[in-house]
Amino acid sequence: MAETLIVFVTASRDEEALRIARAVVEEKLAACAGIIPSIRSIYRWKGEICDAEERLLIIKSRFELFPALQQRIKQLHSYEVPEIVGIPISVGSEDYLNWLLENTLGGQGKDSEE
């Protein structure tokens, strides 16, 4: 089975998070993208400590698609250095992981409904 992963991306606005989520799913770079509407991020940027409300995207994809997914997110993102972090899925429901594989580029079989 192809290696699967979860990719975390933060965005500053609802519209940006939705635009990224829709694009990567429509282009089959991801099978699913969930949006958590409000997180509080404390981070260092250009020597300053920042405190900002952001949206968190949780994107489910394939390891082999990460380079293309990352490139597409960077094209759509407003941040100079967006968070794009992938974590391999080591275990999960076989049915869900098969659905993920079928609904991304390189997937085998007919598109499934979630």
Protein Blocks (a to p, Z undefined) as FASTA:
>chain_A
ZZddddddddfbfklmmmmmmmmmmnopafbdcddfbdcddddeehiacddddddddddd
dfklmmmmmmmmmmmpmbfbdcddddddfbdcfklmmmmmmmgghiacjdddZZ
